[in-house]
Amino acid sequence: MTTITQRLIQPYTQVSQLLNYLQPLALLGARFYVAWVFFASGLTKLRDWDSTLFLFEEEYSVPFIPFELAAYLGTAGELILPVLLILGLASRFGALGLTVVNIVAVVSLTEIAPAALYSHVIWGLLLLQVVLFGAGKLSLDNLLKIKLSKVTDN
């Protein structure tokens, strides 16, 4: 019985180990994709600031803060946090910040198309991966962790 179990488990374990090598690439892809979406949105806001202010005043209903402040904070978040995410520097902070931006975007729209809501959910799930697992091995966070562990070991 043990031999049959081992024969079944061994290939699964080998494939699982091979797939583990893809984790850093998957996290890097998720970081780049979400970062690009938000960064492009921030650039769009910058290109026509008058329209951005109009949208924040008339279309978006950001709760608790004046529309001008919401426009500045939202745009700054969409331009700064994706850079952190791409570099993998303070990536959990960047992912949490973009999660807030994502949630505020969904909440502030009075009506959101199902396809747009679906996109926000996907972005949220990708950001959640980074929040929970970190940026992965292909990040400055990981490089700093390695460097700091060498310093503390000495």
N, C-alpha and C positions, 0 to 999 in steps of 0.2 A: 504494500500500500504506500509506503513512504517513497518508493522509487517512482511510482506513477505521479504522486504529488510533486516530487522534485522535478520530474520531466515537464510537468505543466508550469510550475512556478519559474523554473530557470529561464525559459525564453521570455516570459513576461518581465522578469527582473532585468534581463539584458536590454530589452526594448525600452523599458522604463529608464534605465541608466543613459541610454542614447538620447532619449527625449529630454532628459534633464539638461543636456548640453544646449538645447534650443531655448531654454528659459531666458537667458540673458538677451538673446535676439528678439524674443517675443516681447519682453519688457521694453527693450529699446524701440521696437516698432510701435508699441502702444504709446510710449512717451512722445515719439516724433509725430505720430498721427494727431494725437489730441493737442499737442503744442502747436502744430501748424494750423489746426482749425481755429483755435482761440487767437493766435497771433495774427492770422489773416483777418479775423473779425476786428481786432484792434486797429490794424492798418486801415481798414475800410472806414472805421469811425474817424480816424485822423484825417483821411483824405477830404472829408466834407464835414467839418466840425459843426457848421450851422445845422445841417440835417441831423447830425447826432444829437445836438441839444434839443431840436424839435422833437425827435423821436422819444427822447427821455422825458420830455415835458408832456407830450400828447399821447404817445402810444404805450410806453412802458410805465407801469405803475409801481415803481420801486418804493417799498414801504419804509417809513420812518425817517428818510433823509430827503433833502431838497434835490430836485432833478439835476441841477448843475453838478452838485457833489457826486451824485450817482454816476453821471456821465464821466467825470474825471476818474473816479475810483474804478469804474468798470473798464474803462479804456486802459488805465495804468495796469490793472490786473491782467488784462488780455495781452499786454505787451511785455511785462516784466516776468510774470510767473511762467510763461512758456519757455523763456530762455533758461530759467532754472531747471525746468523739466527736461529740456533737450540736453543740457550739460550733465544732468544727473547730480546737480549740486543743491543741497537742501531740498531734495526731490519730494520728500513727503510733505514738507511745508508748501512747496509749489503745487503739488497735487491737491492738497487740502484747500488752498486758496482758489484754485480753478474749480474745485467742487462747489465752493460757495458761489463763485461767479455763475456757474452752470445752474445751480438751484435758483439763484435770484433771477436769472434770465427766464426760467420756466415760470416762476411764480409771478413775475412782473408783467408777463404778457396776459392780456385779458382773454385772448383766444389764441390757441396754438394748434397748428395743423398736426394731425396724427403722425405724419412723416417727420416733422420737425421734433415732436416729442420723442419719437423713437430714436432720433439722432442724439438728443440730449441724454437719453437713458444709456445708450451705447457709450457715449463719452464719460458718463458718470461711472459706469462699470469699469472702463479702462483706467480711469483715475483711481478708483477704489483699489485696483490691483497694485498700483504704485504706493498708495497709502499703506496698504497691508504688508506688501512684500519688499518695499523699497525700490530703488531704481535698478537693482541688479548689478551684475559684475561689470557691465559696460557703462560705468558712470564715474563721475568725480567723487561721489560719496564713497564708493567702494575703494577707490584709490586712496582717499584720505584715511579711510578705516585701516587699510593695510599699512600706510605710512605711520599712523598714530600707534598702531599695535606694535610696530618695530621700535618706536621710541619708548613706549612704556615697558617693553620687554628688556630693554638695556638698562 
